[in-house]
Amino acid sequence: MDRGREVNTLSNDNILLRVDGVGKEYDGNRVLKDVNFTLEKGKILGLVGENGAGKSTLMKILFGMNVIAETGGYEGSIYLNGEIVNFKDPVDALKAGIGMVHQEFSLIPGFTTAENILLNMEKTKSSVISKVLGKRLETIDMPEIKKSAQRAIDTLGVNIDTDTLVSEMPVGHKQFIEIAREIDREDVKLIVLDEPTAVLTESEAEILLHAMRKLADSGISIIFISHRLHEITSACDKIVVLRDGIVIVEKPTEGVNIRQIAEWMVGREIEKRAEIVHRDVKTQIQRDDDIIFEAQNLWVDMPGETVRDVNFKVRRGEILGIGGLAGQGKLGIPNGIMGLFETGGSMFFNGKPLAVNNTLEALKEGIAFVSEDRRGVGLLLDEPIDWNIAFNAMQVQNKFLKRYFNGLISIRDDKAMKAVAEKYIHELEIKCTSEKQLSRNLSGGNQQKVCLAKAFAMNPSLLLVSEPTRGIDVGAKKLVLDALRKDNEENGTTIIIISSELEELRSVCDRIAIVCEGQIYGVLPPEAEVADYGMLMAGEYKINEVGDKQWQR
Ligand SMILES: Nc1ncnc2c1ncn2[C@@H]1O[C@H](COP(=O)(O)OP(=O)(O)OP(=O)(O)O)[C@@H](O)[C@H]1O
């Protein structure tokens, strides 16, 4: 086993963090066995591992999160600057100079950028927080706060107004504010970033990686978790791979390639990354005149993803991709169709008008949605997996119910719920203790798989999936895309996939629509030149229904 210990030969003075023999189990489920690694001052460590490998758990231990003590604590020791630490809560960790940005956001929507950054500065004093929340910061020196918030934002190199309300900004900006809050504290020594780039565009991710380097150069150490392995090789000084509860590899990233990392993560050889394989020709050809869904002049008022005037038709039985740069409106389209943000214009389903702003009607008509926001709208976090998977189908379609007395009484069919949950746990390889595990206690990638299972269980005739592989590890991406394709081919489900990864769309879709400035600029076949996609994304030209280019600039 390659433990690549060369990094550890550096003098102890340089080492900020030493994780020594750390183990953790949740109620008999052993997640970490014997984890050992070190991190030097001013260095960036990339922490990788499959979904459910225990990365977030390890970071929660480091940060003294309450859930660790509540579930029986941990074994082993953590040293900071050579001294054992055992934080009883995150406040202790903050005082010791550790900052953490979690997978889920903890910002307050009705507060501005500056106010949110300020709350972190004051969060070690709970009495101040309550005062602040009560009086909405009226007694605080706002000009000073804004200056300080602006400094933190400038360090990150992004352009965000300190007066903007968090509820009105795109998700990528929220991520930057979370990070700005952590670096705004004077005594910060170590920052943990748990999948910060999952919600960022490529260019935003670049900015963040650059900012991480600046922070490291100023002496701050960083632990960076990401499933985008090229970010690990390009931004990190060293890599630590977790598998089966132990560290499989700890070594400098120099000379390490992505394929090697993927193999260390899954513990076997990975098939050579297939060139884009276009779908086989389907036995059933979709027809231009058999339209399942149509949007006319659709607009959606979703913060950061405004849809202005979208027109498109979806052929029955196809997989339609929707791509485009972040903030251009691609995420707004499914959220609008499902009535989750204020929407206008017209929609038709199976030739009949479909009401706008009416989620229940969309669900009843057989339209299902897997949101990009799995924790916000995707899951009932305090319910078990089987309940989550069956919930919509039960509420909307009366599935998973046993009926008595001519339907007067209906009782939940626990056996049927267990069966459907077990089917998807197996098919999607959801890592869990059983179908009764609470969704809150699943890892991020496995929560995403439950969201997909929940949609499949409705047997929808139209399935909308937004960023289906976000947070999914490199080995499981194909599994998720194959599951979508299988549902399309075996059940005839028409699918719309919204994704920021063009290659992902090209590998599974029949046609791909590109959104720019809140409109559809063109629809291309998957085998079209990448340059053509680029021109549509950049808004250089539009392509009309007969394939003519209309130059825009
Ligand atoms: N509070 C909890 N109670 C019980 N089990 C838990 C709890 N939190 C996490 N787990 C389990 O611990 C395992 C590791 O989860 P963790 O979130 O640490 O994984 P991860 O490596 O961060 O995965 P991902 O890449 O999907 O985010 C998972 O199998 C999860 O179900």
The ligand as a Gaussian input file, in Angstrom:
#p B3LYP/6-31G(d) Opt

LIG

0 1
 N      -25.282000      11.566000      12.050000
 C      -25.069000      10.374000      11.483000
 N      -25.648000       9.267000      11.975000
 C      -25.434000       8.055000      11.397000
 N      -24.647000       7.851000      10.321000
 C      -24.058000       8.924000       9.783000
 C      -24.238000      10.241000      10.313000
 N      -23.531000      11.108000       9.556000
 C      -22.922000      10.360000       8.593000
 N      -23.240000       9.056000       8.727000
 C      -22.760000       7.956000       7.854000
 O      -21.348000       8.030000       7.794000
 C      -20.877000       7.688000       6.503000
 C      -19.895000       8.740000       6.029000
 O      -20.610000       9.947000       5.733000
 P      -19.863000      11.281000       5.343000
 O      -20.904000      12.341000       5.214000
 O      -18.751000      11.509000       6.282000
 O      -19.293000      10.880000       3.888000
 P      -18.527000      11.757000       2.793000
 O      -17.218000      11.068000       2.534000
 O      -18.457000      13.175000       3.238000
 O      -19.467000      11.560000       1.499000
 P      -19.940000      12.561000       0.269000
 O      -18.805000      12.588000      -0.702000
 O      -21.126000      11.845000      -0.309000
 O      -20.283000      13.893000       0.871000
 C      -22.101000       7.550000       5.615000
 O      -22.328000       6.193000       5.359000
 C      -23.239000       8.131000       6.432000
 O      -24.428000       7.423000       6.214000

